[in-house]
Amino acid sequence: MVKHAKIILCLLVLAVLMVPAVSAWSPGQPWTDNSEHIAAMQAYTAYAGELFKAKMDGAIQYIGTLNQSTSTLQNDEQQFLATVSSVQSMSSNDTITQAWGTMTQQVTQFRTDLKTAISAGNGSGSALQAAVNSSVTADQANIQNLDTTYWTDREKSRLDEFSYNDGRRTDLLTNLTAKGIDVSSAQAIESQIQALQPQLKAALDAKDEAQIRQVNSQIDSLCQQLSQAVVNLSWQARESARLAQFTNTTTRMQDRLTNLTARGLDVSDAQTILSQITALQSQLQTALQNHDQSTLSSVNSQLESLDQQYAQALQQITAQARSQLANQTAQNRENRTAGERRTNQSVGGFAPKFG
């Protein structure tokens, strides 16, 4: 029984070949729902479906020679083929992937029922294998045509995906350069990725799964390096811009207080708040250098609160200035009125008298 189980498992394995080797880092919209990728998935499904139909047909035929009922196995096969057929009308990576999961379960069920049937009929593992191989050979032309279509679609999808991702990465580096960021280190990594395209094509042309995995692994590793390099560059640019903004803002705030002081106004409260703001510069710079978003958010929150306090202090200073101006205006008006009264009194004392 164990020997039979091993043979059946080898004859009917679906899951390990299921997903085409497609991998590449790319910001933005993923490639997985692109029509070319979907076509490759559908082509693989058609190929796998035909191959396993031939295997199932051979197994069912053999069980029939043991005078065992094949209705359960035929039902399993029909359910499997119905799922295979449904994939051709699907248009998303997720739905096809789910269908593949269903197909794997259906093959597993067929395998379980086959083991039961071969045990009940006291069948031979070698005879089963011969029947399956014969069925596959008889259908080899169809299987080969579908396999060729699959590899053609897969290669087109993978190489177009490579070009698509290359364009996205190039655009990203171009945008960073336009912002004045030196992207030479990231560009060097991108050049290494681009240099792998001929190797990827050669592996696909040769239908060499091991080589495809190796090249994709190299691409993935370099893409991760590039992704981290871009993150670092973005943080560096963010640091430069943020610290420049901080310096410009605090300089304007200090100039404002200096002007108010020159007008004789008390700015001590606002100056204390500004000192607290400038004291946070080192924490701000450290958070930016460490790419520490949590600390950066905390520092920015403190700065926002202090900025509001500074604005309130300025309002109080402005109110103080207006009050002083109003008092000075009133005092000047009073002084002018008193002067006029004194002048009138003096003129009245020298007036000529007639009588």
Secondary structure by P-SEA (a helix, b strand, c coil): caaaaaaaaaaccccccccccbbbbbccccccccaaaaaaaaaaaaaaaaaaaaaaaaaaaaaaaacccaaaaaaaaaaaaaaaaaaaacccaaaaaaaaaaaaaaaaaaaaaaaaaaaaacccaaaaaaaaaaaaaaaaaaaaaaaaaaaaaaaaaaaaaaaaaaaaaaaaaaaaaaacccaaaaaaaaaaaaaaaaaaaaaaaaccaaaaaaaaaaaaaaaaaaaaaaaaaaaaaaaaaaaaaaaaaaaaaaaaaaaaaaacccaaaaaaaaaaaaaaaaaaaaaaaaccaaaaaaaaaaaaaaaaaaaaaaaaaaaaaaaaaaaaaaaaaaaaaaaaaaaaaaaaaaccccc
